[in-house]
Amino acid sequence: MRVLILGGTGDAAELVARVATIPGIEAIASLAGRTREPSTPIGNVRIGGFGGATGLADYLRQMHIDLLIDATHPFAAQISFNAAVAATEVDIPRLMMIRPVWQKVSGDRWIEVDNINAAAFALKNQAQRVFLTVGRQELAAFAYLKEIWFLMRTIDPPTADAVVPPGIVLCDRGPFALQNEREILTHYDIDTIVSKNSGGDATYAKIIAARELGLKVVMVNRPAIPAGEQVADVDGALAWLCDKL
């Protein structure tokens, strides 16, 4: 049985590695290729887009894919909708592996917004030094905030012609330790963090550090996703797979 795993997260890489140990299943991992040196799973890996839902459906047919698991980033909504359309068109089972959202707890000072533009607007006259952790493709939305200084953490640096807000870029890849996040926030005198609600453990330490230091967090809520079967973790995805054997 052949399964296509749409990846882009550490959870997806773990899933691919564990599927490789199951007799009777051949896994193909697909990565979007948006980072220069992605955390490439072991085994059969495909990098690059498909050309929308139609291209993905064509690929599923050509490769004789039996099962589709969408383990993309929670904010990669378009590929999730493409996957839903493609799986329906070729009539194969589809699963979404979606890690739970971070929940606000006592001590958190969250300002919840629905998109990146709303996050930028929420900073106006409310922040002076911002830790921006939304990815390099979202930096332009904050460029007009000339009165705010930004520490922008990205996996890869922005391109030479990218429009970015005032500040500096820090290139690093998670997971991040709590002590590391505390040191960054204090060293750069940060008063506000902007973050997507990605869930998981890899980048949650900054939220804990903000809570401890009493800092504001502008939290971008997740976009809508298509309907369909869901599990929260790798174990759930493996159980679903084994049930299909």
Buried (B, 14 or more C-beta within 10 A) or exposed (E): EBBBBBBBBBBBBBBBBBBBEBEEBBBBBBBBEBBEEBBEBEBBBBEEEBEBBEEBBBBBEEBEBBBBBBBBBBBBBEBBBBBBBBBBBBEBBBBBBBBEBBEBEEEBBBBBBEEBEBBBBBBEEBBEBBBBBBBBEBBBBBBEBEEBBBBBBBBBBBEEEEEBBEBEBBEEBBEBEEEBBBEBBEEBEBBBBBBBBBBBEBBBBBBBBBBEBEBBBBBBBBBEBBEBEBBEBBEBBBEBBEEEE
